[in-house]
Amino acid sequence: MTTPYGAAAGGRGPRVVIADDQELVRTGFCLILRARGIDVVGEAADGAEAVEAVGALRPDVVLMDIRMPVMDGLEAARRVLARAPECRVIMLTTFDLDQYVYAALAAGASGFLLKDVTPAHLAAAVRLVDTGDALLAPSITRRLVERFASGAPQPGGKPRSPAVHRDLAALTPREHEVLTLLGRGLSNTELARALTLSEATVKTHVARIFAKLSLRDRAQAVVLAYETGLVAPGDRDLPPEAGADR
């Protein structure tokens, strides 16, 4: 059953709901986050409860286990984001399962965390997605692109979701370039180095891309980049100039 909590002392961090069918995981994550000033407002033991909790508690971030009874995390993420598109969802998994990456991002998730994540990384991840960023390393992005290009179905034998058609003509040439590199998983720091720009300028370009294409975060930008062909298997994670000083 959905369990609400009182506010953390000081209310200093994002408001979080933890959805996992293992009580020990929920309790451990709650203690870790609250100790770091992040306000855990509730928990849920299955996907249906997670959807209910989001409607009642309006959190900023949901930590969502992929495999749960009653309703799995993928379907729960879809329903959560349909009800509260401003919410950010981080999928939790025991294994680094490629088969779920595309389905979760297509559902609107902002990234993945393994359940053995360190306390510091857990808190940092919650704060990161709360700012509109995404937990997508270049290695994950590359496997995502390769899986998409192979035509592999989503988990459960479902066909891939159809491509989301957006008017990329609205982008300037520089914004096209930035979106392409976003699709390869580059961080703002790597983008700045690759394009010889300041991080402030990169953030401005990213914000404009999101506004023009109605994207919520970097995870959606990655999905769009490979669905529209801006990123394809075999592309380098970094352009030659970006990796030259490494």
GUMARGU-294801 format. One line per 3 residues: number of its first residue (from 0); their letters; for each residue y, x, z of N, C-alpha, C. Coordinates in nm, 2 decimals, padded with zeros to 4 digits. Example, Ala and Ser with C-alpha at 12.3 -4.5 7.8 and 13.67 -1.06 7.14 Angstrom:
# GUMARGU-294801
0	AS	-00.57:01.32:00.78:-00.45:01.23:00.78:-00.33:01.32:00.78 ~ -00.22:01.28:00.71:-00.11:01.37:00.71:00.00:01.29:00.79
***
This chain:
# GUMARGU-294801
0	MTT	-00.12:00.08:00.00:00.00:00.00:00.00:00.12:00.09:00.00 ~ 00.23:00.04:-00.07:00.35:00.12:-00.07:00.41:00.14:00.07 ~ 00.44:00.27:00.10:00.50:00.30:00.23:00.64:00.35:00.21
3	PYG	00.74:00.28:00.26:00.88:00.33:00.26:00.90:00.42:00.38 ~ 01.00:00.51:00.37:01.04:00.59:00.48:01.19:00.58:00.50 ~ 01.23:00.62:00.62:01.37:00.63:00.64:01.43:00.75:00.57
6	AAA	01.56:00.75:00.56:01.63:00.86:00.50:01.61:00.99:00.57 ~ 01.60:01.10:00.50:01.59:01.24:00.56:01.73:01.27:00.62 ~ 01.72:01.35:00.72:01.84:01.39:00.79:01.94:01.45:00.69
9	GGR	02.06:01.39:00.69:02.17:01.44:00.60:02.16:01.39:00.46 ~ 02.05:01.34:00.42:02.04:01.28:00.28:02.09:01.38:00.18 ~ 02.04:01.51:00.19:02.10:01.61:00.11:02.04:01.63:-00.03
12	GPR	01.92:01.57:-00.06:01.86:01.59:-00.18:01.83:01.47:-00.26 ~ 01.76:01.48:-00.38:01.72:01.37:-00.46:01.63:01.28:-00.37 ~ 01.63:01.15:-00.41:01.54:01.05:-00.34:01.41:01.05:-00.42
15	VVI	01.30:01.07:-00.35:01.17:01.09:-00.41:01.06:00.99:-00.36 ~ 00.98:00.94:-00.46:00.86:00.86:-00.42:00.74:00.95:-00.46 ~ 00.64:00.96:-00.38:00.52:01.03:-00.41:00.40:00.94:-00.43
18	ADD	00.34:00.94:-00.55:00.23:00.85:-00.59:00.11:00.94:-00.61 ~ 00.01:00.92:-00.52:-00.12:00.99:-00.53:-00.22:00.92:-00.45 ~ -00.35:00.91:-00.50:-00.45:00.84:-00.42:-00.50:00.92:-00.31
21	QEL	-00.47:01.04:-00.29:-00.51:01.13:-00.18:-00.40:01.13:-00.07 ~ -00.43:01.07:00.04:-00.34:01.07:00.15:-00.29:01.21:00.19 ~ -00.38:01.30:00.19:-00.35:01.44:00.23:-00.25:01.50:00.14
24	VRT	-00.26:01.48:00.01:-00.16:01.53:-00.09:-00.03:01.47:-00.06 ~ -00.02:01.33:-00.04:00.10:01.27:-00.02:00.17:01.32:00.11 ~ 00.09:01.33:00.21:00.15:01.38:00.34:00.20:01.52:00.33
27	GFC	00.12:01.61:00.27:00.16:01.75:00.25:00.29:01.76:00.17 ~ 00.30:01.69:00.06:00.42:01.70:-00.03:00.54:01.64:00.05 ~ 00.51:01.54:00.12:00.62:01.47:00.20:00.68:01.57:00.30
30	LIL	00.60:01.64:00.37:00.64:01.74:00.47:00.72:01.85:00.41 ~ 00.66:01.90:00.30:00.73:02.01:00.22:00.87:01.98:00.18 ~ 00.88:01.86:00.11:01.01:01.82:00.05:01.11:01.79:00.16
33	RAR	01.07:01.71:00.26:01.16:01.68:00.37:01.21:01.80:00.44 ~ 01.13:01.90:00.46:01.17:02.02:00.53:01.27:02.10:00.45 ~ 01.28:02.07:00.32:01.37:02.14:00.23:01.49:02.05:00.19
36	GID	01.51:01.94:00.27:01.63:01.86:00.25:01.62:01.76:00.14 ~ 01.50:01.73:00.09:01.48:01.63:-00.01:01.43:01.50:00.05 ~ 01.49:01.40:00.01:01.47:01.27:00.08:01.35:01.19:00.02
39	VVG	01.24:01.20:00.09:01.12:01.12:00.04:01.13:00.98:00.10 ~ 01.15:00.89:00.01:01.18:00.75:00.05:01.06:00.66:00.05 ~ 00.95:00.71:00.00:00.83:00.63:00.00:00.71:00.69:-00.07
42	EAA	00.59:00.63:-00.05:00.47:00.68:-00.12:00.39:00.56:-00.17 ~ 00.30:00.59:-00.26:00.21:00.49:-00.32:00.07:00.55:-00.34 ~ -00.03:00.47:-00.33:-00.17:00.52:-00.34:-00.23:00.49:-00.47
45	DGA	-00.16:00.42:-00.56:-00.21:00.40:-00.70:-00.09:00.37:-00.79 ~ -00.12:00.36:-00.92:-00.01:00.34:-01.01:00.06:00.21:-01.00 ~ -00.01:00.10:-00.96:00.05:-00.03:-00.95:00.15:-00.02:-00.83
48	EAV	00.11:00.05:-00.72:00.20:00.06:-00.61:00.32:00.15:-00.64 ~ 00.30:00.25:-00.73:00.41:00.33:-00.77:00.52:00.25:-00.84 ~ 00.47:00.16:-00.93:00.57:00.08:-01.01:00.64:-00.01:-00.91
51	EAV	00.57:-00.07:-00.81:00.63:-00.15:-00.71:00.73:-00.08:-00.63 ~ 00.70:00.05:-00.59:00.79:00.13:-00.51:00.92:00.17:-00.58 ~ 00.91:00.19:-00.71:01.03:00.23:-00.78:01.12:00.11:-00.79
54	GAL	01.06:-00.01:-00.81:01.15:-00.13:-00.81:01.21:-00.16:-00.68 ~ 01.14:-00.13:-00.57:01.20:-00.16:-00.44:01.29:-00.05:-00.39 ~ 01.26:00.08:-00.42:01.33:00.19:-00.36:01.43:00.26:-00.45
57	RPD	01.42:00.24:-00.58:01.50:00.31:-00.68:01.52:00.46:-00.65 ~ 01.41:00.53:-00.65:01.42:00.68:-00.63:01.48:00.75:-00.75 ~ 01.52:00.87:-00.73:01.57:00.96:-00.84:01.45:01.02:-00.92
60	VVL	01.34:01.06:-00.84:01.23:01.13:-00.90:01.10:01.07:-00.84 ~ 01.00:01.06:-00.93:00.86:01.02:-00.88:00.77:01.13:-00.91 ~ 00.69:01.17:-00.81:00.58:01.26:-00.83:00.46:01.18:-00.85
63	MDI	00.40:01.18:-00.97:00.30:01.08:-01.01:00.17:01.15:-01.05 ~ 00.06:01.12:-00.97:-00.07:01.17:-01.01:-00.11:01.11:-01.14 ~ -00.18:01.19:-01.22:-00.23:01.13:-01.35:-00.35:01.04:-01.33
66	RMP	-00.44:01.08:-01.25:-00.56:01.00:-01.23:-00.55:00.93:-01.09 ~ -00.54:00.79:-01.10:-00.53:00.71:-00.98:-00.60:00.58:-01.01 ~ -00.65:00.51:-00.91:-00.72:00.38:-00.93:-00.62:00.27:-00.96
69	VMD	-00.67:00.16:-01.00:-00.59:00.03:-01.03:-00.51:00.05:-01.16 ~ -00.42:00.15:-01.16:-00.35:00.18:-01.28:-00.32:00.33:-01.28 ~ -00.36:00.40:-01.39:-00.34:00.55:-01.39:-00.20:00.59:-01.41
72	GLE	-00.17:00.71:-01.39:-00.04:00.76:-01.38:00.04:00.75:-01.51 ~ -00.03:00.76:-01.63:00.03:00.75:-01.76:00.09:00.61:-01.78 ~ 00.01:00.51:-01.75:00.06:00.37:-01.76:00.17:00.34:-01.66
75	AAR	00.15:00.39:-01.54:00.25:00.37:-01.44:00.38:00.44:-01.48 ~ 00.38:00.56:-01.54:00.50:00.62:-01.58:00.57:00.54:-01.69 ~ 00.49:00.48:-01.78:00.55:00.40:-01.88:00.63:00.28:-01.82
78	RVL	00.56:00.22:-01.72:00.62:00.10:-01.66:00.74:00.13:-01.57 ~ 00.73:00.24:-01.50:00.84:00.29:-01.42:00.96:00.32:-01.50 ~ 00.95:00.39:-01.61:01.06:00.43:-01.69:01.12:00.31:-01.78
81	ARA	01.03:00.21:-01.80:01.08:00.09:-01.87:01.17:00.01:-01.77 ~ 01.13:00.01:-01.64:01.21:-00.06:-01.54:01.33:00.02:-01.49 ~ 01.31:00.15:-01.48:01.42:00.24:-01.43:01.43:00.36:-01.52
84	PEC	01.50:00.35:-01.63:01.50:00.46:-01.73:01.58:00.58:-01.67 ~ 01.66:00.56:-01.57:01.73:00.67:-01.51:01.64:00.76:-01.42 ~ 01.53:00.71:-01.38:01.43:00.78:-01.29:01.37:00.89:-01.37
87	RVI	01.33:01.00:-01.30:01.26:01.11:-01.36:01.12:01.11:-01.30 ~ 01.02:01.13:-01.39:00.88:01.14:-01.35:00.82:01.27:-01.37 ~ 00.76:01.33:-01.27:00.68:01.45:-01.28:00.54:01.42:-01.26
90	MLT	00.45:01.45:-01.36:00.31:01.42:-01.35:00.24:01.53:-01.26 ~ 00.15:01.49:-01.18:00.07:01.58:-01.09:-00.07:01.58:-01.14 ~ -00.13:01.70:-01.15:-00.26:01.72:-01.20:-00.33:01.83:-01.13
93	TFD	-00.47:01.82:-01.11:-00.54:01.93:-01.05:-00.57:02.04:-01.15 ~ -00.58:02.01:-01.28:-00.60:02.10:-01.38:-00.49:02.10:-01.49 ~ -00.48:02.21:-01.56:-00.38:02.22:-01.67:-00.44:02.15:-01.79
96	LDQ	-00.44:02.02:-01.80:-00.51:01.95:-01.90:-00.43:01.92:-02.02 ~ -00.45:02.00:-02.13:-00.37:01.98:-02.25:-00.38:01.83:-02.31 ~ -00.49:01.77:-02.29:-00.51:01.64:-02.35:-00.41:01.53:-02.29
99	YVY	-00.35:01.56:-02.18:-00.26:01.47:-02.12:-00.11:01.50:-02.15 ~ -00.08:01.62:-02.20:00.05:01.66:-02.22:00.13:01.57:-02.31 ~ 00.08:01.55:-02.43:00.15:01.47:-02.53:00.17:01.32:-02.48
102	AAL	00.06:01.27:-02.43:00.06:01.13:-02.38:00.17:01.11:-02.27 ~ 00.17:01.21:-02.18:00.27:01.20:-02.07:00.41:01.21:-02.11 ~ 00.44:01.30:-02.20:00.57:01.32:-02.25:00.62:01.20:-02.33
105	AAG	00.52:01.15:-02.41:00.55:01.03:-02.49:00.58:00.91:-02.40 ~ 00.52:00.91:-02.28:00.54:00.80:-02.19:00.68:00.82:-02.12 ~ 00.74:00.94:-02.13:00.87:00.96:-02.08:00.87:01.06:-01.96
108	ASG	00.76:01.12:-01.93:00.76:01.21:-01.81:00.85:01.34:-01.84 ~ 00.90:01.39:-01.74:00.99:01.51:-01.75:00.91:01.64:-01.73 ~ 00.78:01.64:-01.71:00.71:01.76:-01.70:00.58:01.75:-01.61
111	FLL	00.52:01.86:-01.58:00.39:01.86:-01.51:00.40:01.96:-01.39 ~ 00.32:01.93:-01.29:00.30:02.02:-01.18:00.15:02.02:-01.14 ~ 00.10:02.14:-01.12:-00.04:02.15:-01.06:-00.03:02.12:-00.91
114	KDV	-00.13:02.06:-00.86:-00.13:02.02:-00.72:-00.13:02.14:-00.62 ~ -00.17:02.26:-00.67:-00.16:02.37:-00.59:-00.03:02.45:-00.60 ~ 00.07:02.38:-00.64:00.21:02.44:-00.66:00.25:02.49:-00.52
117	TPA	00.33:02.60:-00.52:00.38:02.65:-00.40:00.49:02.56:-00.34 ~ 00.52:02.56:-00.21:00.62:02.47:-00.16:00.76:02.50:-00.22 ~ 00.79:02.62:-00.24:00.92:02.65:-00.30:00.93:02.60:-00.44
120	HLA	00.83:02.61:-00.52:00.83:02.57:-00.66:00.83:02.41:-00.67 ~ 00.76:02.35:-00.57:00.76:02.20:-00.57:00.90:02.15:-00.55 ~ 00.97:02.20:-00.45:01.11:02.16:-00.42:01.20:02.19:-00.54
123	AAV	01.19:02.31:-00.60:01.27:02.35:-00.71:01.25:02.26:-00.83 ~ 01.12:02.22:-00.85:01.09:02.13:-00.96:01.16:02.00:-00.95 ~ 01.15:01.94:-00.83:01.22:01.81:-00.81:01.37:01.82:-00.83
126	RLV	01.43:01.93:-00.78:01.57:01.94:-00.80:01.60:01.96:-00.95 ~ 01.52:02.04:-01.02:01.54:02.07:-01.16:01.54:01.94:-01.25 ~ 01.44:01.86:-01.23:01.43:01.74:-01.31:01.54:01.64:-01.27
129	DTG	01.58:01.64:-01.15:01.69:01.55:-01.11:01.82:01.58:-01.18 ~ 01.84:01.70:-01.22:01.96:01.74:-01.30:01.95:01.71:-01.45 ~ 01.83:01.66:-01.49:01.81:01.63:-01.63:01.74:01.73:-01.71
132	DAL	01.69:01.83:-01.64:01.61:01.94:-01.71:01.46:01.89:-01.71 ~ 01.38:01.98:-01.77:01.24:01.94:-01.78:01.15:02.06:-01.75 ~ 01.03:02.03:-01.70:00.93:02.14:-01.66:00.84:02.17:-01.78
135	LAP	00.89:02.24:-01.88:00.82:02.27:-02.00:00.83:02.42:-02.04 ~ 00.73:02.49:-02.00:00.72:02.63:-02.04:00.69:02.64:-02.19 ~ 00.73:02.75:-02.25:00.70:02.77:-02.39:00.55:02.76:-02.42
138	SIT	00.47:02.81:-02.33:00.32:02.81:-02.36:00.27:02.66:-02.37 ~ 00.32:02.58:-02.28:00.29:02.43:-02.28:00.34:02.37:-02.41 ~ 00.47:02.40:-02.44:00.53:02.35:-02.56:00.45:02.38:-02.69
141	RRL	00.40:02.51:-02.69:00.32:02.55:-02.81:00.19:02.47:-02.82 ~ 00.12:02.46:-02.71:00.00:02.38:-02.72:00.02:02.24:-02.75 ~ 00.14:02.18:-02.71:00.17:02.05:-02.74:00.19:02.03:-02.89
144	VER	00.27:02.12:-02.95:00.29:02.12:-03.09:00.16:02.13:-03.17 ~ 00.07:02.22:-03.13:-00.05:02.24:-03.20:-00.14:02.12:-03.19 ~ -00.14:02.05:-03.07:-00.22:01.93:-03.06:-00.17:01.82:-03.14
147	FAS	-00.03:01.81:-03.15:00.03:01.70:-03.23:-00.01:01.72:-03.38 ~ 00.00:01.85:-03.42:-00.02:01.88:-03.56:-00.17:01.86:-03.60 ~ -00.26:01.87:-03.51:-00.40:01.86:-03.54:-00.44:01.71:-03.56
150	GAP	-00.35:01.62:-03.52:-00.38:01.48:-03.53:-00.48:01.43:-03.42 ~ -00.49:01.51:-03.31:-00.58:01.47:-03.20:-00.53:01.34:-03.14 ~ -00.62:01.25:-03.10:-00.58:01.13:-03.04:-00.54:01.15:-02.90
153	QPG	-00.47:01.05:-02.84:-00.44:01.05:-02.70:-00.56:01.03:-02.62 ~ -00.56:01.06:-02.49:-00.67:01.03:-02.40:-00.72:00.88:-02.42 ~ -00.85:00.86:-02.41:-00.90:00.72:-02.43:-00.92:00.68:-02.57
156	GKP	-00.90:00.78:-02.67:-00.92:00.75:-02.81:-00.81:00.68:-02.87 ~ -00.70:00.66:-02.80:-00.58:00.59:-02.86:-00.52:00.68:-02.97 ~ -00.47:00.62:-03.08:-00.39:00.71:-03.17:-00.26:00.75:-03.11
159	RSP	-00.21:00.86:-03.17:-00.08:00.90:-03.12:00.03:00.79:-03.14 ~ 00.13:00.79:-03.06:00.24:00.70:-03.08:00.31:00.74:-03.21 ~ 00.36:00.64:-03.28:00.43:00.67:-03.41:00.56:00.75:-03.38
162	AVH	00.60:00.83:-03.47:00.72:00.92:-03.46:00.84:00.83:-03.43 ~ 00.93:00.88:-03.34:01.05:00.82:-03.31:01.15:00.86:-03.41 ~ 01.20:00.77:-03.50:01.29:00.81:-03.60:01.44:00.80:-03.55
165	RDL	01.51:00.91:-03.55:01.65:00.91:-03.51:01.73:00.98:-03.62 ~ 01.85:00.96:-03.63:01.94:01.01:-03.73:01.98:01.15:-03.70 ~ 01.90:01.25:-03.74:01.94:01.39:-03.71:02.06:01.43:-03.79
168	AAL	02.10:01.35:-03.89:02.22:01.39:-03.97:02.34:01.38:-03.89 ~ 02.33:01.32:-03.77:02.45:01.31:-03.68:02.48:01.44:-03.61 ~ 02.38:01.54:-03.62:02.40:01.67:-03.55:02.47:01.76:-03.64
171	TPR	02.54:01.85:-03.58:02.60:01.96:-03.66:02.50:02.07:-03.68 ~ 02.52:02.16:-03.78:02.42:02.27:-03.80:02.39:02.34:-03.67 ~ 02.48:02.37:-03.59:02.46:02.44:-03.46:02.37:02.36:-03.37
174	EHE	02.40:02.23:-03.37:02.32:02.14:-03.28:02.17:02.13:-03.33 ~ 02.15:02.13:-03.46:02.02:02.14:-03.52:01.95:02.26:-03.47 ~ 02.02:02.37:-03.47:01.96:02.50:-03.43:01.92:02.49:-03.28
177	VLT	02.01:02.44:-03.20:01.98:02.42:-03.05:01.87:02.33:-03.03 ~ 01.86:02.22:-03.10:01.75:02.13:-03.08:01.61:02.19:-03.12 ~ 01.61:02.27:-03.23:01.49:02.34:-03.27:01.44:02.43:-03.16
180	LLG	01.54:02.51:-03.10:01.50:02.60:-03.00:01.46:02.53:-02.87 ~ 01.52:02.42:-02.84:01.48:02.34:-02.73:01.34:02.29:-02.75 ~ 01.30:02.26:-02.87:01.17:02.21:-02.90:01.06:02.32:-02.88
183	RGL	01.11:02.45:-02.89:01.01:02.56:-02.86:01.01:02.59:-02.71 ~ 01.08:02.52:-02.63:01.07:02.54:-02.49:01.17:02.64:-02.43 ~ 01.27:02.68:-02.50:01.37:02.78:-02.45:01.46:02.71:-02.34
186	SNT	01.48:02.79:-02.23:01.57:02.75:-02.13:01.72:02.77:-02.18 ~ 01.81:02.73:-02.10:01.95:02.75:-02.14:01.99:02.90:-02.14 ~ 01.93:02.97:-02.05:01.96:03.12:-02.05:01.90:03.18:-02.18
189	ELA	01.78:03.14:-02.22:01.72:03.20:-02.34:01.80:03.15:-02.47 ~ 01.84:03.02:-02.47:01.92:02.97:-02.57:02.05:03.05:-02.59 ~ 02.12:03.08:-02.48:02.24:03.15:-02.48:02.22:03.29:-02.54
192	RAL	02.11:03.36:-02.50:02.08:03.49:-02.55:02.05:03.49:-02.70 ~ 01.97:03.39:-02.74:01.93:03.38:-02.88:02.04:03.35:-02.97 ~ 02.14:03.27:-02.93:02.25:03.22:-03.02:02.38:03.30:-02.99
195	TLS	02.37:03.39:-02.90:02.49:03.47:-02.86:02.61:03.38:-02.82 ~ 02.57:03.29:-02.72:02.67:03.20:-02.67:02.67:03.20:-02.52 ~ 02.77:03.15:-02.46:02.77:03.14:-02.31:02.68:03.02:-02.27
198	EAT	02.63:03.03:-02.14:02.55:02.92:-02.10:02.63:02.79:-02.09 ~ 02.75:02.80:-02.06:02.84:02.68:-02.06:02.85:02.61:-02.19 ~ 02.86:02.70:-02.30:02.86:02.64:-02.43:02.73:02.58:-02.47
201	VKT	02.62:02.64:-02.43:02.49:02.59:-02.46:02.47:02.45:-02.39 ~ 02.51:02.44:-02.27:02.50:02.32:-02.19:02.58:02.21:-02.26 ~ 02.70:02.24:-02.32:02.78:02.14:-02.39:02.71:02.10:-02.52
204	HVA	02.65:02.19:-02.59:02.57:02.15:-02.71:02.45:02.06:-02.67 ~ 02.38:02.10:-02.57:02.27:02.02:-02.53:02.31:01.88:-02.49 ~ 02.42:01.87:-02.41:02.47:01.73:-02.37:02.51:01.65:-02.49
207	RIF	02.57:01.71:-02.59:02.61:01.64:-02.71:02.48:01.59:-02.79 ~ 02.38:01.67:-02.80:02.26:01.64:-02.87:02.20:01.51:-02.80 ~ 02.19:01.52:-02.67:02.13:01.41:-02.59:02.21:01.28:-02.62
210	AKL	02.34:01.29:-02.62:02.43:01.17:-02.64:02.41:01.12:-02.78 ~ 02.41:01.20:-02.88:02.40:01.16:-03.02:02.26:01.10:-03.05 ~ 02.16:01.15:-02.99:02.02:01.10:-03.02:01.96:01.01:-02.91
213	SLR	02.04:00.98:-02.81:02.00:00.89:-02.70:01.87:00.94:-02.64 ~ 01.88:01.07:-02.60:01.77:01.14:-02.53:01.80:01.14:-02.39 ~ 01.70:01.12:-02.30:01.72:01.13:-02.16:01.72:01.27:-02.10
216	DRA	01.63:01.36:-02.16:01.62:01.49:-02.10:01.55:01.58:-02.20 ~ 01.52:01.70:-02.16:01.46:01.81:-02.25:01.32:01.77:-02.29 ~ 01.25:01.70:-02.21:01.11:01.66:-02.25:01.12:01.57:-02.37
219	QAV	01.21:01.47:-02.37:01.22:01.39:-02.49:01.27:01.47:-02.61 ~ 01.35:01.57:-02.59:01.40:01.65:-02.70:01.28:01.73:-02.76 ~ 01.19:01.77:-02.68:01.07:01.84:-02.73:00.99:01.75:-02.82
222	VLA	00.96:01.63:-02.77:00.88:01.53:-02.84:00.95:01.51:-02.98 ~ 01.08:01.48:-02.98:01.15:01.45:-03.10:01.15:01.57:-03.20 ~ 01.16:01.70:-03.14:01.17:01.81:-03.23:01.04:01.83:-03.31
225	YET	00.92:01.81:-03.25:00.80:01.82:-03.33:00.77:01.70:-03.41 ~ 00.81:01.58:-03.36:00.78:01.46:-03.44:00.86:01.45:-03.57 ~ 00.98:01.52:-03.57:01.07:01.52:-03.69:01.05:01.64:-03.77
228	GLV	00.96:01.73:-03.73:00.92:01.85:-03.81:01.02:01.97:-03.78 ~ 01.11:01.96:-03.68:01.19:02.08:-03.65:01.11:02.19:-03.60 ~ 01.00:02.16:-03.53:00.91:02.26:-03.47:00.77:02.23:-03.53
231	APG	00.70:02.34:-03.56:00.57:02.33:-03.62:00.48:02.43:-03.57 ~ 00.35:02.41:-03.57:00.25:02.52:-03.53:00.28:02.65:-03.61 ~ 00.27:02.76:-03.53:00.29:02.89:-03.60:00.43:02.94:-03.58
234	DRD	00.52:02.85:-03.54:00.66:02.89:-03.50:00.65:02.99:-03.39 ~ 00.74:03.08:-03.39:00.75:03.17:-03.27:00.81:03.10:-03.16 ~ 00.77:03.14:-03.03:00.83:03.08:-02.91:00.98:03.11:-02.91
237	LPP	01.01:03.23:-02.95:01.15:03.28:-02.96:01.18:03.33:-03.09 ~ 01.30:03.31:-03.15:01.34:03.38:-03.27:01.35:03.53:-03.25 ~ 01.34:03.61:-03.36:01.33:03.75:-03.34:01.45:03.81:-03.26
240	EAG	01.57:03.75:-03.28:01.69:03.81:-03.21:01.68:03.78:-03.06 ~ 01.61:03.67:-03.02:01.60:03.63:-02.88:01.51:03.73:-02.81 ~ 01.40:03.77:-02.88:01.31:03.86:-02.81:01.34:04.01:-02.83
243	ADR	01.44:04.04:-02.90:01.47:04.18:-02.93:01.49:04.26:-02.81 ~ 01.56:04.20:-02.70:01.59:04.28:-02.59:01.49:04.27:-02.47 ~ 01.38:04.21:-02.50:01.28:04.20:-02.40:01.19:04.32:-02.39
***
